[in-house]
Amino acid sequence: MNPSGQSQSEWDAGMMGCGELILELRQRLNQLPPAALFTLIASDPGVPEDLPAWCRMTGHRLVRAAPPEFVIERKPQ
Amino acid sequence: MAGKFCVTQSYAKNDSDKATVGFVIANAALGSEKETMVFLMAEGVRLAQQGYADDIHEEGFAPLKELMANFAAAGGKIFVCSPCFKRRKLDETKLVAGATIVGGARLVEFLSEGASSVSF
């Protein structure tokens, strides 16, 4: 658990989006072991387009996209 | 289509000349068989709202509404900057044809794939 009481494997980003969300998401995923699953809750209207693009660029895998909930598998390394 | 082309558009009625020329260039790129995307940012996001561009018609050019409709009908993509759109409290349920709200990662991906770009 982090100080906000959320598990390391999930994050409710609220209406955060664009670069602010992506940078924070990268930092959170980097703290997880390879292949770990991470649940993101994000309501920004740009996220359904942004997250798949970000996963394609970075090598993480988007396992499920059901806005506002997204499940990401951390890349192997 | 061979190659990608991005037109970044940050103007709307605050400079309707530039707003129009951006879509003229975008249509030229699409007609040149480039996979073309118009990225609307800052004031430019207003162009993504249905009805906004209806009264923009610069002398010497086709009406902007027609330029945008032709662009979308030919397969052009319009990406709309999400934070720019939100801060202006626009309506995401009333987007023009071809428009999609995106964040920065989608733009970065498009440009990183070797797209040429021009900005207004």
N, CA and C atoms of all chains as a GROMACS GRO file, in nm:
protein
  591
    1MET      N    1   0.084  -0.120   0.000
    1MET     CA    2   0.000   0.000   0.000
    1MET      C    3   0.088   0.126   0.000
    2ASN      N    4   0.047   0.225  -0.072
    2ASN     CA    5   0.116   0.353  -0.068
    2ASN      C    6   0.048   0.443   0.035
    3PRO      N    7   0.101   0.560   0.059
    3PRO     CA    8   0.044   0.647   0.163
    3PRO      C    9  -0.102   0.682   0.142
    4SER      N   10  -0.150   0.679   0.016
    4SER     CA   11  -0.290   0.714  -0.009
    4SER      C   12  -0.384   0.597   0.018
    5GLY      N   13  -0.327   0.481   0.056
    5GLY     CA   14  -0.411   0.366   0.087
    5GLY      C   15  -0.441   0.279  -0.033
    6GLN      N   16  -0.392   0.316  -0.152
    6GLN     CA   17  -0.415   0.235  -0.271
    6GLN      C   18  -0.305   0.130  -0.285
    7SER      N   19  -0.341   0.017  -0.340
    7SER     CA   20  -0.243  -0.087  -0.371
    7SER      C   21  -0.146  -0.035  -0.476
    8GLN      N   22  -0.025  -0.089  -0.477
    8GLN     CA   23   0.072  -0.051  -0.580
    8GLN      C   24   0.025  -0.095  -0.717
    9SER      N   25  -0.067  -0.190  -0.721
    9SER     CA   26  -0.108  -0.245  -0.850
    9SER      C   27  -0.233  -0.177  -0.905
   10GLU      N   28  -0.275  -0.069  -0.844
   10GLU     CA   29  -0.388   0.006  -0.900
   10GLU      C   30  -0.373   0.154  -0.868
   11TRP      N   31  -0.435   0.234  -0.952
   11TRP     CA   32  -0.426   0.378  -0.932
   11TRP      C   33  -0.551   0.444  -0.991
   12ASP      N   34  -0.617   0.522  -0.909
   12ASP     CA   35  -0.730   0.602  -0.957
   12ASP      C   36  -0.677   0.741  -0.990
   13ALA      N   37  -0.661   0.767  -1.118
   13ALA     CA   38  -0.604   0.895  -1.163
   13ALA      C   39  -0.709   1.003  -1.180
   14GLY      N   40  -0.834   0.970  -1.156
   14GLY     CA   41  -0.939   1.071  -1.168
   14GLY      C   42  -0.946   1.129  -1.308
   15MET      N   43  -0.943   1.261  -1.318
   15MET     CA   44  -0.951   1.329  -1.448
   15MET      C   45  -0.814   1.366  -1.504
   16MET      N   46  -0.709   1.319  -1.439
   16MET     CA   47  -0.575   1.348  -1.491
   16MET      C   48  -0.559   1.287  -1.630
   17GLY      N   49  -0.488   1.356  -1.719
   17GLY     CA   50  -0.470   1.304  -1.855
   17GLY      C   51  -0.345   1.358  -1.919
   18CYS      N   52  -0.326   1.324  -2.045
   18CYS     CA   53  -0.217   1.373  -2.129
   18CYS      C   54  -0.081   1.345  -2.064
   19GLY      N   55   0.014   1.437  -2.077
   19GLY     CA   56   0.150   1.412  -2.032
   19GLY      C   57   0.161   1.389  -1.883
   20GLU      N   58   0.078   1.458  -1.807
   20GLU     CA   59   0.081   1.444  -1.661
   20GLU      C   60   0.050   1.300  -1.620
   21LEU      N   61  -0.051   1.243  -1.681
   21LEU     CA   62  -0.090   1.105  -1.651
   21LEU      C   63   0.019   1.007  -1.696
   22ILE      N   64   0.069   1.026  -1.816
   22ILE     CA   65   0.165   0.932  -1.873
   22ILE      C   66   0.294   0.926  -1.790
   23LEU      N   67   0.342   1.040  -1.747
   23LEU     CA   68   0.466   1.042  -1.670
   23LEU      C   69   0.448   0.974  -1.535
   24GLU      N   70   0.336   1.003  -1.470
   24GLU     CA   71   0.308   0.940  -1.340
   24GLU      C   72   0.288   0.789  -1.357
   25LEU      N   73   0.220   0.751  -1.463
   25LEU     CA   74   0.195   0.609  -1.490
   25LEU      C   75   0.327   0.534  -1.512
   26ARG      N   76   0.416   0.597  -1.585
   26ARG     CA   77   0.547   0.535  -1.609
   26ARG      C   78   0.620   0.511  -1.478
   27GLN      N   79   0.617   0.608  -1.390
   27GLN     CA   80   0.686   0.594  -1.261
   27GLN      C   81   0.625   0.482  -1.179
   28ARG      N   82   0.494   0.472  -1.181
   28ARG     CA   83   0.427   0.367  -1.102
   28ARG      C   84   0.457   0.228  -1.160
   29LEU      N   85   0.453   0.214  -1.291
   29LEU     CA   86   0.481   0.083  -1.350
   29LEU      C   87   0.626   0.041  -1.330
   30ASN      N   88   0.714   0.137  -1.330
   30ASN     CA   89   0.857   0.105  -1.312
   30ASN      C   90   0.885   0.046  -1.174
   31GLN      N   91   0.795   0.068  -1.080
   31GLN     CA   92   0.815   0.014  -0.946
   31GLN      C   93   0.767  -0.131  -0.934
   32LEU      N   94   0.702  -0.182  -1.038
   32LEU     CA   95   0.644  -0.316  -1.033
   32LEU      C   96   0.738  -0.418  -1.098
   33PRO      N   97   0.726  -0.545  -1.060
   33PRO     CA   98   0.807  -0.649  -1.124
   33PRO      C   99   0.759  -0.675  -1.266
   34PRO      N  100   0.844  -0.732  -1.352
   34PRO     CA  101   0.805  -0.763  -1.490
   34PRO      C  102   0.678  -0.848  -1.493
   35ALA      N  103   0.592  -0.819  -1.589
   35ALA     CA  104   0.469  -0.894  -1.614
   35ALA      C  105   0.360  -0.872  -1.508
   36ALA      N  106   0.384  -0.781  -1.414
   36ALA     CA  107   0.281  -0.751  -1.313
   36ALA      C  108   0.163  -0.681  -1.379
   37LEU      N  109   0.045  -0.707  -1.326
   37LEU     CA  110  -0.074  -0.641  -1.377
   37LEU      C  111  -0.102  -0.514  -1.297
   38PHE      N  112  -0.144  -0.410  -1.367
   38PHE     CA  113  -0.169  -0.281  -1.304
   38PHE      C  114  -0.304  -0.229  -1.353
   39THR      N  115  -0.388  -0.191  -1.260
   39THR     CA  116  -0.520  -0.138  -1.297
   39THR      C  117  -0.519   0.014  -1.285
   40LEU      N  118  -0.555   0.078  -1.393
   40LEU     CA  119  -0.564   0.224  -1.396
   40LEU      C  120  -0.710   0.266  -1.412
   41ILE      N  121  -0.752   0.357  -1.327
   41ILE     CA  122  -0.884   0.420  -1.344
   41ILE      C  123  -0.859   0.562  -1.391
   42ALA      N  124  -0.908   0.596  -1.508
   42ALA     CA  125  -0.884   0.730  -1.563
   42ALA      C  126  -1.002   0.773  -1.646
   43SER      N  127  -1.057   0.889  -1.613
   43SER     CA  128  -1.179   0.936  -1.680
   43SER      C  129  -1.156   1.042  -1.786
   44ASP      N  130  -1.031   1.083  -1.805
   44ASP     CA  131  -1.003   1.183  -1.908
   44ASP      C  132  -1.045   1.127  -2.044
   45PRO      N  133  -1.114   1.208  -2.125
   45PRO     CA  134  -1.164   1.155  -2.253
   45PRO      C  135  -1.055   1.118  -2.353
   46GLY      N  136  -0.932   1.165  -2.330
   46GLY     CA  137  -0.823   1.131  -2.421
   46GLY      C  138  -0.758   0.998  -2.392
   47VAL      N  139  -0.781   0.944  -2.275
   47VAL     CA  140  -0.710   0.822  -2.232
   47VAL      C  141  -0.740   0.700  -2.320
   48PRO      N  142  -0.863   0.677  -2.364
   48PRO     CA  143  -0.886   0.559  -2.448
   48PRO      C  144  -0.804   0.556  -2.577
   49GLU      N  145  -0.764   0.672  -2.628
   49GLU     CA  146  -0.676   0.676  -2.745
   49GLU      C  147  -0.530   0.677  -2.704
   50ASP      N  148  -0.504   0.743  -2.592
   50ASP     CA  149  -0.366   0.764  -2.550
   50ASP      C  150  -0.300   0.638  -2.496
   51LEU      N  151  -0.372   0.565  -2.416
   51LEU     CA  152  -0.312   0.452  -2.346
   51LEU      C  153  -0.266   0.341  -2.443
   52PRO      N  154  -0.349   0.302  -2.541
   52PRO     CA  155  -0.300   0.204  -2.637
   52PRO      C  156  -0.175   0.252  -2.710
   53ALA      N  157  -0.172   0.380  -2.746
   53ALA     CA  158  -0.056   0.435  -2.816
   53ALA      C  159   0.068   0.428  -2.727
   54TRP      N  160   0.051   0.464  -2.602
   54TRP     CA  161   0.163   0.462  -2.507
   54TRP      C  162   0.215   0.320  -2.487
   55CYS      N  163   0.124   0.224  -2.478
   55CYS     CA  164   0.164   0.084  -2.463
   55CYS      C  165   0.240   0.036  -2.586
   56ARG      N  166   0.193   0.073  -2.704
   56ARG     CA  167   0.262   0.031  -2.827
   56ARG      C  168   0.404   0.088  -2.830
   57MET      N  169   0.420   0.210  -2.781
   57MET     CA  170   0.552   0.274  -2.786
   57MET      C  171   0.646   0.219  -2.680
   58THR      N  172   0.594   0.184  -2.565
   58THR     CA  173   0.680   0.150  -2.453
   58THR      C  174   0.700   0.000  -2.434
   59GLY      N  175   0.615  -0.081  -2.492
   59GLY     CA  176   0.629  -0.226  -2.477
   59GLY      C  177   0.544  -0.286  -2.367
   60HIS      N  178   0.474  -0.202  -2.292
   60HIS     CA  179   0.377  -0.256  -2.196
   60HIS      C  180   0.258  -0.309  -2.276
   61ARG      N  181   0.180  -0.397  -2.213
   61ARG     CA  182   0.068  -0.457  -2.286
   61ARG      C  183  -0.065  -0.413  -2.225
   62LEU      N  184  -0.150  -0.362  -2.308
   62LEU     CA  185  -0.284  -0.324  -2.260
   62LEU      C  186  -0.370  -0.450  -2.264
   63VAL      N  187  -0.400  -0.501  -2.146
   63VAL     CA  188  -0.474  -0.628  -2.136
   63VAL      C  189  -0.624  -0.605  -2.154
   64ARG      N  190  -0.670  -0.497  -2.096
   64ARG     CA  191  -0.815  -0.470  -2.102
   64ARG      C  192  -0.840  -0.320  -2.100
   65ALA      N  193  -0.932  -0.279  -2.184
   65ALA     CA  194  -0.970  -0.137  -2.187
   65ALA      C  195  -1.121  -0.127  -2.179
   66ALA      N  196  -1.170  -0.090  -2.065
   66ALA     CA  197  -1.313  -0.070  -2.044
   66ALA      C  198  -1.328   0.062  -1.969
   67PRO      N  199  -1.310   0.175  -2.044
   67PRO     CA  200  -1.309   0.306  -1.978
   67PRO      C  201  -1.422   0.323  -1.877
   68PRO      N  202  -1.387   0.373  -1.760
   68PRO     CA  203  -1.260   0.436  -1.721
   68PRO      C  204  -1.157   0.339  -1.663
   69GLU      N  205  -1.180   0.207  -1.677
   69GLU     CA  206  -1.085   0.112  -1.618
   69GLU      C  207  -0.998   0.048  -1.727
   70PHE      N  208  -0.869   0.042  -1.698
   70PHE     CA  209  -0.774  -0.016  -1.792
   70PHE      C  210  -0.680  -0.108  -1.714
   71VAL      N  211  -0.648  -0.223  -1.771
   71VAL     CA  212  -0.552  -0.314  -1.709
   71VAL      C  213  -0.430  -0.325  -1.800
   72ILE      N  214  -0.314  -0.300  -1.740
   72ILE     CA  215  -0.188  -0.301  -1.814
   72ILE      C  216  -0.096  -0.407  -1.756
   73GLU      N  217  -0.032  -0.483  -1.843
   73GLU     CA  218   0.071  -0.577  -1.799
   73GLU      C  219   0.207  -0.513  -1.821
   74ARG      N  220   0.282  -0.503  -1.712
   74ARG     CA  221   0.413  -0.438  -1.723
   74ARG      C  222   0.503  -0.517  -1.818
   75LYS      N  223   0.583  -0.447  -1.895
   75LYS     CA  224   0.670  -0.515  -1.992
   75LYS      C  225   0.771  -0.603  -1.920
   76PRO      N  226   0.827  -0.703  -1.990
   76PRO     CA  227   0.918  -0.799  -1.926
   76PRO      C  228   1.036  -0.733  -1.856
   77GLN      N  229   1.095  -0.630  -1.915
   77GLN     CA  230   1.206  -0.563  -1.846
   77GLN      C  231   1.217  -0.418  -1.889
   78MET      N  232  -0.105   0.426  -4.848
   78MET     CA  233  -0.048   0.562  -4.842
   78MET      C  234   0.098   0.555  -4.795
   79ALA      N  235   0.182   0.630  -4.861
   79ALA     CA  236   0.324   0.628  -4.826
   79ALA      C  237   0.359   0.751  -4.744
   80GLY      N  238   0.394   0.733  -4.619
   80GLY     CA  239   0.438   0.842  -4.536
   80GLY      C  240   0.325   0.907  -4.458
   81LYS      N  241   0.366   0.978  -4.354
   81LYS     CA  242   0.268   1.042  -4.266
   81LYS      C  243   0.293   1.193  -4.263
   82PHE      N  244   0.183   1.267  -4.242
   82PHE     CA  245   0.193   1.412  -4.239
   82PHE      C  246   0.102   1.467  -4.130
   83CYS      N  247   0.156   1.558  -4.051
   83CYS     CA  248   0.080   1.616  -3.940
   83CYS      C  249   0.071   1.768  -3.957
   84VAL      N  250  -0.049   1.820  -3.944
   84VAL     CA  251  -0.069   1.965  -3.941
   84VAL      C  252  -0.114   2.001  -3.799
   85THR      N  253  -0.033   2.077  -3.729
   85THR     CA  254  -0.070   2.122  -3.595
   85THR      C  255  -0.140   2.256  -3.607
   86GLN      N  256  -0.260   2.264  -3.554
   86GLN     CA  257  -0.343   2.383  -3.572
   86GLN      C  258  -0.382   2.441  -3.435
   87SER      N  259  -0.335   2.560  -3.404
   87SER     CA  260  -0.366   2.620  -3.274
   87SER      C  261  -0.456   2.742  -3.286
   88TYR      N  262  -0.508   2.766  -3.406
   88TYR     CA  263  -0.595   2.883  -3.426
   88TYR      C  264  -0.738   2.843  -3.462
   89ALA      N  265  -0.830   2.927  -3.426
   89ALA     CA  266  -0.970   2.910  -3.464
   89ALA      C  267  -1.018   3.047  -3.513
   90LYS      N  268  -1.120   3.104  -3.451
   90LYS     CA  269  -1.168   3.235  -3.496
   90LYS      C  270  -1.075   3.349  -3.455
   91ASN      N  271  -0.978   3.319  -3.370
   91ASN     CA  272  -0.880   3.423  -3.336
   91ASN      C  273  -0.784   3.449  -3.452
   92ASP      N  274  -0.780   3.359  -3.550
   92ASP     CA  275  -0.710   3.383  -3.676
   92ASP      C  276  -0.768   3.286  -3.779
   93SER      N  277  -0.881   3.322  -3.834
   93SER     CA  278  -0.952   3.230  -3.923
   93SER      C  279  -0.876   3.206  -4.054
   94ASP      N  280  -0.786   3.298  -4.087
   94ASP     CA  281  -0.701   3.277  -4.205
   94ASP      C  282  -0.612   3.155  -4.184
   95LYS      N  283  -0.541   3.154  -4.069
   95LYS     CA  284  -0.453   3.040  -4.039
   95LYS      C  285  -0.534   2.912  -4.018
   96ALA      N  286  -0.649   2.925  -3.955
   96ALA     CA  287  -0.733   2.807  -3.932
   96ALA      C  288  -0.771   2.743  -4.065
   97THR      N  289  -0.800   2.827  -4.163
   97THR     CA  290  -0.838   2.778  -4.294
   97THR      C  291  -0.720   2.718  -4.369
   98VAL      N  292  -0.609   2.789  -4.369
   98VAL     CA  293  -0.492   2.742  -4.444
   98VAL      C  294  -0.444   2.606  -4.390
   99GLY      N  295  -0.457   2.586  -4.261
   99GLY     CA  296  -0.416   2.457  -4.204
   99GLY      C  297  -0.489   2.341  -4.269
  100PHE      N  298  -0.619   2.358  -4.290
  100PHE     CA  299  -0.695   2.249  -4.351
  100PHE      C  300  -0.674   2.242  -4.503
  101VAL      N  301  -0.640   2.355  -4.563
  101VAL     CA  302  -0.603   2.350  -4.706
  101VAL      C  303  -0.478   2.264  -4.723
  102ILE      N  304  -0.379   2.287  -4.636
  102ILE     CA  305  -0.254   2.209  -4.641
  102ILE      C  306  -0.282   2.062  -4.610
  103ALA      N  307  -0.367   2.040  -4.511
  103ALA     CA  308  -0.400   1.901  -4.474
  103ALA      C  309  -0.464   1.827  -4.591
  104ASN      N  310  -0.551   1.896  -4.663
  104ASN     CA  311  -0.614   1.833  -4.778
  104ASN      C  312  -0.512   1.808  -4.890
  105ALA      N  313  -0.417   1.897  -4.903
  105ALA     CA  314  -0.311   1.876  -5.002
  105ALA      C  315  -0.228   1.753  -4.967
  106ALA      N  316  -0.201   1.737  -4.838
  106ALA     CA  317  -0.124   1.619  -4.794
  106ALA      C  318  -0.202   1.490  -4.818
  107LEU      N  319  -0.329   1.495  -4.784
  107LEU     CA  320  -0.413   1.377  -4.803
  107LEU      C  321  -0.425   1.343  -4.952
  108GLY      N  322  -0.441   1.448  -5.032
  108GLY     CA  323  -0.449   1.428  -5.176
  108GLY      C  324  -0.319   1.378  -5.236
  109SER      N  325  -0.210   1.401  -5.165
  109SER     CA  326  -0.078   1.352  -5.207
  109SER      C  327  -0.050   1.213  -5.151
  110GLU      N  328  -0.157   1.151  -5.102
  110GLU     CA  329  -0.152   1.014  -5.053
  110GLU      C  330  -0.065   0.997  -4.929
  111LYS      N  331  -0.064   1.099  -4.844
  111LYS     CA  332   0.001   1.088  -4.714
  111LYS      C  333  -0.107   1.056  -4.610
  112GLU      N  334  -0.072   0.969  -4.518
  112GLU     CA  335  -0.163   0.947  -4.404
  112GLU      C  336  -0.159   1.075  -4.321
  113THR      N  337  -0.269   1.147  -4.318
  113THR     CA  338  -0.266   1.283  -4.265
  113THR      C  339  -0.351   1.299  -4.140
  114MET      N  340  -0.292   1.370  -4.045
  114MET     CA  341  -0.360   1.396  -3.919
  114MET      C  342  -0.351   1.546  -3.889
  115VAL      N  343  -0.461   1.606  -3.852
  115VAL     CA  344  -0.460   1.744  -3.803
  115VAL      C  345  -0.469   1.738  -3.651
  116PHE      N  346  -0.371   1.797  -3.586
  116PHE     CA  347  -0.373   1.802  -3.439
  116PHE      C  348  -0.422   1.938  -3.396
  117LEU      N  349  -0.540   1.942  -3.335
  117LEU     CA  350  -0.597   2.068  -3.286
  117LEU      C  351  -0.554   2.090  -3.142
  118MET      N  352  -0.495   2.205  -3.117
  118MET     CA  353  -0.452   2.238  -2.981
  118MET      C  354  -0.484   2.384  -2.950
  119ALA      N  355  -0.473   2.420  -2.823
  119ALA     CA  356  -0.503   2.557  -2.778
  119ALA      C  357  -0.638   2.602  -2.837
  120GLU      N  358  -0.646   2.724  -2.891
  120GLU     CA  359  -0.775   2.771  -2.944
  120GLU      C  360  -0.825   2.685  -3.060
  121GLY      N  361  -0.734   2.618  -3.126
  121GLY     CA  362  -0.771   2.534  -3.241
  121GLY      C  363  -0.873   2.426  -3.208
  122VAL      N  364  -0.879   2.384  -3.081
  122VAL     CA  365  -0.974   2.276  -3.047
  122VAL      C  366  -1.119   2.317  -3.071
  123ARG      N  367  -1.144   2.447  -3.074
  123ARG     CA  368  -1.283   2.492  -3.097
  123ARG      C  369  -1.334   2.445  -3.234
  124LEU      N  370  -1.243   2.424  -3.328
  124LEU     CA  371  -1.282   2.379  -3.462
  124LEU      C  372  -1.345   2.240  -3.458
  125ALA      N  373  -1.320   2.166  -3.351
  125ALA     CA  374  -1.374   2.030  -3.340
  125ALA      C  375  -1.520   2.027  -3.297
  126GLN      N  376  -1.573   2.141  -3.257
  126GLN     CA  377  -1.713   2.144  -3.215
  126GLN      C  378  -1.805   2.162  -3.335
  127GLN      N  379  -1.904   2.077  -3.343
  127GLN     CA  380  -2.002   2.088  -3.451
  127GLN      C  381  -2.061   2.229  -3.455
  128GLY      N  382  -2.063   2.289  -3.572
  128GLY     CA  383  -2.125   2.420  -3.590
  128GLY      C  384  -2.030   2.536  -3.575
  129TYR      N  385  -1.918   2.518  -3.505
  129TYR     CA  386  -1.829   2.632  -3.477
  129TYR      C  387  -1.774   2.694  -3.605
  130ALA      N  388  -1.733   2.608  -3.698
  130ALA     CA  389  -1.665   2.658  -3.818
  130ALA      C  390  -1.761   2.698  -3.930
  131ASP      N  391  -1.890   2.686  -3.903
  131ASP     CA  392  -1.988   2.707  -4.010
  131ASP      C  393  -1.981   2.846  -4.074
  132ASP      N  394  -1.940   2.946  -3.998
  132ASP     CA  395  -1.939   3.082  -4.053
  132ASP      C  396  -1.797   3.132  -4.084
  133ILE      N  397  -1.702   3.039  -4.095
  133ILE     CA  398  -1.565   3.080  -4.130
  133ILE      C  399  -1.545   3.058  -4.279
  134HIS      N  400  -1.529   3.166  -4.350
  134HIS     CA  401  -1.510   3.157  -4.495
  134HIS      C  402  -1.416   3.269  -4.538
  135GLU      N  403  -1.292   3.237  -4.551
  135GLU     CA  404  -1.191   3.335  -4.591
  135GLU      C  405  -1.194   3.353  -4.743
  136GLU      N  406  -1.180   3.478  -4.785
  136GLU     CA  407  -1.178   3.507  -4.929
  136GLU      C  408  -1.063   3.430  -4.996
  137GLY      N  409  -1.095   3.368  -5.107
  137GLY     CA  410  -0.991   3.294  -5.180
  137GLY      C  411  -0.983   3.147  -5.144
  138PHE      N  412  -1.059   3.108  -5.043
  138PHE     CA  413  -1.059   2.969  -5.000
  138PHE      C  414  -1.202   2.916  -4.995
  139ALA      N  415  -1.214   2.784  -4.998
  139ALA     CA  416  -1.345   2.724  -4.974
  139ALA      C  417  -1.383   2.747  -4.829
  140PRO      N  418  -1.512   2.743  -4.798
  140PRO     CA  419  -1.553   2.756  -4.656
  140PRO      C  420  -1.484   2.650  -4.571
  141LEU      N  421  -1.446   2.689  -4.450
  141LEU     CA  422  -1.372   2.596  -4.365
  141LEU      C  423  -1.454   2.469  -4.336
  142LYS      N  424  -1.584   2.486  -4.318
  142LYS     CA  425  -1.668   2.369  -4.292
  142LYS      C  426  -1.655   2.267  -4.405
  143GLU      N  427  -1.649   2.317  -4.527
  143GLU     CA  428  -1.638   2.228  -4.643
  143GLU      C  429  -1.499   2.163  -4.648
  144LEU      N  430  -1.396   2.240  -4.617
  144LEU     CA  431  -1.259   2.186  -4.615
  144LEU      C  432  -1.247   2.074  -4.512
  145MET      N  433  -1.307   2.097  -4.396
  145MET     CA  434  -1.299   1.997  -4.289
  145MET      C  435  -1.380   1.873  -4.324
  146ALA      N  436  -1.497   1.893  -4.381
  146ALA     CA  437  -1.581   1.778  -4.417
  146ALA      C  438  -1.515   1.694  -4.525
  147ASN      N  439  -1.454   1.761  -4.622
  147ASN     CA  440  -1.385   1.688  -4.729
  147ASN      C  441  -1.267   1.609  -4.673
  148PHE      N  442  -1.198   1.671  -4.580
  148PHE     CA  443  -1.081   1.606  -4.518
  148PHE      C  444  -1.124   1.478  -4.446
  149ALA      N  445  -1.229   1.489  -4.367
  149ALA     CA  446  -1.275   1.372  -4.292
  149ALA      C  447  -1.331   1.264  -4.386
  150ALA      N  448  -1.404   1.307  -4.487
  150ALA     CA  449  -1.464   1.210  -4.580
  150ALA      C  450  -1.358   1.133  -4.657
  151ALA      N  451  -1.243   1.195  -4.678
  151ALA     CA  452  -1.134   1.130  -4.751
  151ALA      C  453  -1.045   1.046  -4.660
  152GLY      N  454  -1.081   1.038  -4.533
  152GLY     CA  455  -1.004   0.953  -4.442
  152GLY      C  456  -0.906   1.026  -4.353
  153GLY      N  457  -0.908   1.158  -4.355
  153GLY     CA  458  -0.819   1.234  -4.268
  153GLY      C  459  -0.861   1.223  -4.122
  154LYS      N  460  -0.760   1.223  -4.034
  154LYS     CA  461  -0.788   1.214  -3.891
  154LYS      C  462  -0.771   1.350  -3.827
  155ILE      N  463  -0.857   1.379  -3.731
  155ILE     CA  464  -0.843   1.502  -3.654
  155ILE      C  465  -0.827   1.462  -3.507
  156PHE      N  466  -0.709   1.488  -3.452
  156PHE     CA  467  -0.685   1.462  -3.311
  156PHE      C  468  -0.706   1.593  -3.234
  157VAL      N  469  -0.775   1.581  -3.122
  157VAL     CA  470  -0.811   1.700  -3.044
  157VAL      C  471  -0.744   1.691  -2.907
  158CYS      N  472  -0.662   1.789  -2.875
  158CYS     CA  473  -0.588   1.791  -2.747
  158CYS      C  474  -0.686   1.787  -2.629
  159SER      N  475  -0.676   1.683  -2.551
  159SER     CA  476  -0.771   1.665  -2.441
  159SER      C  477  -0.769   1.776  -2.336
  160PRO      N  478  -0.653   1.811  -2.280
  160PRO     CA  479  -0.656   1.918  -2.179
  160PRO      C  480  -0.699   2.053  -2.236
  161CYS      N  481  -0.664   2.080  -2.362
  161CYS     CA  482  -0.706   2.207  -2.425
  161CYS      C  483  -0.857   2.211  -2.439
  162PHE      N  484  -0.914   2.095  -2.471
  162PHE     CA  485  -1.059   2.082  -2.490
  162PHE      C  486  -1.132   2.096  -2.358
  163LYS      N  487  -1.078   2.029  -2.257
  163LYS     CA  488  -1.143   2.031  -2.125
  163LYS      C  489  -1.144   2.170  -2.064
  164ARG      N  490  -1.032   2.240  -2.075
  164ARG     CA  491  -1.024   2.371  -2.007
  164ARG      C  492  -1.117   2.474  -2.070
  165ARG      N  493  -1.160   2.447  -2.193
  165ARG     CA  494  -1.256   2.537  -2.257
  165ARG      C  495  -1.400   2.492  -2.238
  166LYS      N  496  -1.413   2.382  -2.164
  166LYS     CA  497  -1.546   2.329  -2.130
  166LYS      C  498  -1.632   2.306  -2.255
  167LEU      N  499  -1.570   2.244  -2.355
  167LEU     CA  500  -1.643   2.212  -2.478
  167LEU      C  501  -1.712   2.077  -2.462
  168ASP      N  502  -1.796   2.043  -2.559
  168ASP     CA  503  -1.882   1.925  -2.547
  168ASP      C  504  -1.825   1.808  -2.628
  169GLU      N  505  -1.778   1.707  -2.559
  169GLU     CA  506  -1.715   1.593  -2.629
  169GLU      C  507  -1.817   1.507  -2.703
  170THR      N  508  -1.945   1.529  -2.680
  170THR     CA  509  -2.047   1.452  -2.752
  170THR      C  510  -2.085   1.520  -2.885
  171LYS      N  511  -2.026   1.638  -2.911
  171LYS     CA  512  -2.059   1.711  -3.034
  171LYS      C  513  -1.934   1.741  -3.115
  172LEU      N  514  -1.864   1.634  -3.150
  172LEU     CA  515  -1.742   1.651  -3.230
  172LEU      C  516  -1.775   1.642  -3.379
  173VAL      N  517  -1.697   1.712  -3.459
  173VAL     CA  518  -1.714   1.704  -3.604
  173VAL      C  519  -1.666   1.568  -3.654
  174ALA      N  520  -1.702   1.535  -3.778
  174ALA     CA  521  -1.661   1.408  -3.837
  174ALA      C  522  -1.508   1.398  -3.841
  175GLY      N  523  -1.459   1.281  -3.806
  175GLY     CA  524  -1.315   1.255  -3.811
  175GLY      C  525  -1.239   1.294  -3.686
  176ALA      N  526  -1.307   1.357  -3.590
  176ALA     CA  527  -1.237   1.408  -3.472
  176ALA      C  528  -1.239   1.307  -3.356
  177THR      N  529  -1.125   1.298  -3.289
  177THR     CA  530  -1.110   1.212  -3.173
  177THR      C  531  -1.030   1.287  -3.067
  178ILE      N  532  -1.076   1.282  -2.944
  178ILE     CA  533  -1.002   1.347  -2.836
  178ILE      C  534  -0.887   1.256  -2.794
  179VAL      N  535  -0.769   1.312  -2.788
  179VAL     CA  536  -0.650   1.234  -2.754
  179VAL      C  537  -0.563   1.311  -2.655
  180GLY      N  538  -0.469   1.238  -2.594
  180GLY     CA  539  -0.367   1.302  -2.513
  180GLY      C  540  -0.236   1.306  -2.589
  181GLY      N  541  -0.134   1.350  -2.523
  181GLY     CA  542  -0.005   1.370  -2.589
  181GLY      C  543   0.058   1.244  -2.644
  182ALA      N  544   0.033   1.130  -2.580
  182ALA     CA  545   0.098   1.006  -2.624
  182ALA      C  546   0.058   0.968  -2.766
  183ARG      N  547  -0.067   0.994  -2.800
  183ARG     CA  548  -0.113   0.960  -2.936
  183ARG      C  549  -0.043   1.046  -3.040
  184LEU      N  550  -0.022   1.173  -3.008
  184LEU     CA  551   0.052   1.262  -3.098
  184LEU      C  552   0.197   1.218  -3.108
  185VAL      N  553   0.257   1.186  -2.996
  185VAL     CA  554   0.397   1.143  -2.994
  185VAL      C  555   0.415   1.018  -3.080
  186GLU      N  556   0.322   0.925  -3.066
  186GLU     CA  557   0.332   0.802  -3.146
  186GLU      C  558   0.326   0.834  -3.295
  187PHE      N  559   0.232   0.917  -3.334
  187PHE     CA  560   0.216   0.949  -3.477
  187PHE      C  561   0.343   1.015  -3.532
  188LEU      N  562   0.394   1.113  -3.458
  188LEU     CA  563   0.513   1.185  -3.506
  188LEU      C  564   0.637   1.097  -3.503
  189SER      N  565   0.643   1.008  -3.405
  189SER     CA  566   0.761   0.922  -3.391
  189SER      C  567   0.772   0.818  -3.502
  190GLU      N  568   0.664   0.800  -3.573
  190GLU     CA  569   0.665   0.702  -3.682
  190GLU      C  570   0.710   0.767  -3.813
  191GLY      N  571   0.778   0.878  -3.802
  191GLY     CA  572   0.840   0.939  -3.918
  191GLY      C  573   0.754   1.041  -3.990
  192ALA      N  574   0.658   1.100  -3.920
  192ALA     CA  575   0.570   1.198  -3.984
  192ALA      C  576   0.642   1.332  -4.005
  193SER      N  577   0.616   1.393  -4.120
  193SER     CA  578   0.656   1.532  -4.140
  193SER      C  579   0.546   1.618  -4.078
  194SER      N  580   0.583   1.741  -4.041
  194SER     CA  581   0.485   1.822  -3.968
  194SER      C  582   0.498   1.969  -4.003
  195VAL      N  583   0.383   2.037  -4.005
  195VAL     CA  584   0.382   2.183  -4.020
  195VAL      C  585   0.287   2.237  -3.913
  196SER      N  586   0.322   2.354  -3.861
  196SER     CA  587   0.244   2.409  -3.749
  196SER      C  588   0.187   2.546  -3.782
  197PHE      N  589   0.064   2.566  -3.738
  197PHE     CA  590  -0.001   2.698  -3.750
  197PHE      C  591  -0.041   2.746  -3.613
   0.00000   0.00000   0.00000
